Amino acid sequence: MSQFDFGLDFYKGKKVLVTGHTGFKGTWMCMLLVRAGAEVTGYALEPPAEPSVFALSGIADKINSVTGDIRDLEHLQRVFDETAPEIVIHMAAQPIVRESYCNPVYTYEVNVMGTVNILECVRTHACVRSFVNVTTDKVYLNREWEWGYREDEELNGYDPYSNSKSCSELVTSSYKNSFMNPAECKNGETVHPAAVSTARAGNVIGGGDFAADRIIPDCVRAVLSGREIIVRNPYSTRPYQHVLEPVAVYLMLAAKQYEDPAYAGCYNVGPDETDCYTTGEIVTLFCEKWNRAAGQQAGWRNEYDGGPHEANFLKLDCARLKRVFGWRPVWNVEQAMEKIVEWTIAYRDGGDIEETMNRQIGEFLDKNCDARDRKSGIQD
């Protein structure tokens, strides 16, 4: 029994297609799905970073990994024809704010037309019963207020990345309303049976993220090379959570709405308010955990560079997720940082990354079980 039901038992034997599976979040997602006994097909470009957590994890040998561009509708349709997925989780994206300023057209092509393409494949394949589009906390029109954004707030991200993900939300809503509402009939015919949701996640951290222009990967690269960590904006506040938190929620949501389409909708996925940190605070926490575990003396300095516009203050209100599913975060940011440091030391020392990731997944699930047992008053 768990604190809340992630729905992992549901996935045994289920056919699941994951876009963006070669990325950081996608790799952890596939690790969880394989553990649950799903038949996994991944569709993505080659891993976006080098080194690659996808390669280090060994997950490619355990799934059907297809190299493809989410902008290629014809290829994507063929993959759907061949694999007949029951559940589709869409995570393929151009995810970096600064990159979106350099390549806005590509960002919109991937994040908007990529969403159109995956939804078109869902629309034309009745085998799909559940679809989750993973977006971001940055989809909201940011008013720099101190309380969390709720799911009914206005969507209008500022920069090309954030705005393209707002557009992805709107595309998903249109397809859902036009073609995929199982509760409705149109012209006397039942519409497509897929239940459709979007999940808006806060900043995700965890072992194996090597992306450019992200604060924890920047910290990891610096300490592994013996350099001081450079922070370009230590004052922006973000909701930080371990990668397993949202990934487990995506799977829970996909499973619940498969069984009951009434669960479909838009959900924020973020930490409790106490885990909203400034960038400077999160780097200081990393240094403290690294210095204690690795026996080094990492430090950082502020080199604010002006840079393109990014939101200074951003929080999510996750009350809906908590109310509907009884969900609570499993690890706080301090615990998440300990897992990042543990993963990074294993990587530095040439350890078994697959074993490290599977062990952390087991610890995450076990702690969730322990929390539920304590809440229920169950004794050993």
Secondary structure, DSSP 4 states (H G I P E B T S, - for coil): --SS---GGGGTT-EEEEETTTSHHHHHHHHHHHHHT-EEEEEE-S-SSSS-HHHHHTGGGGSEEEE--TT-HHHHHHHHHHH--SEEEE------HHHHHH-HHHHHIIIIIHHHHHHHHHHT-TT--EEEEE--GGGB-----SSPBPTTSPB--SSHHHHHHHHHHHHHHHHHHHH--TT-EETTEE----EEEEEEE-EEE-TT---TT-HHHHHHHHHHTTPPEEES-TT-EEEEEETHHHHHHHHHHHHHHHH-GGG-SEEEE---GGGEEEHHHHHHHHHHHHHHHH-----EEE-----S---SB--B--HHHHHHH----SS-HHHHHHHHHHHHHHHHTT--HHHHHHHHHHHHHHHHHHHHHHHHT---
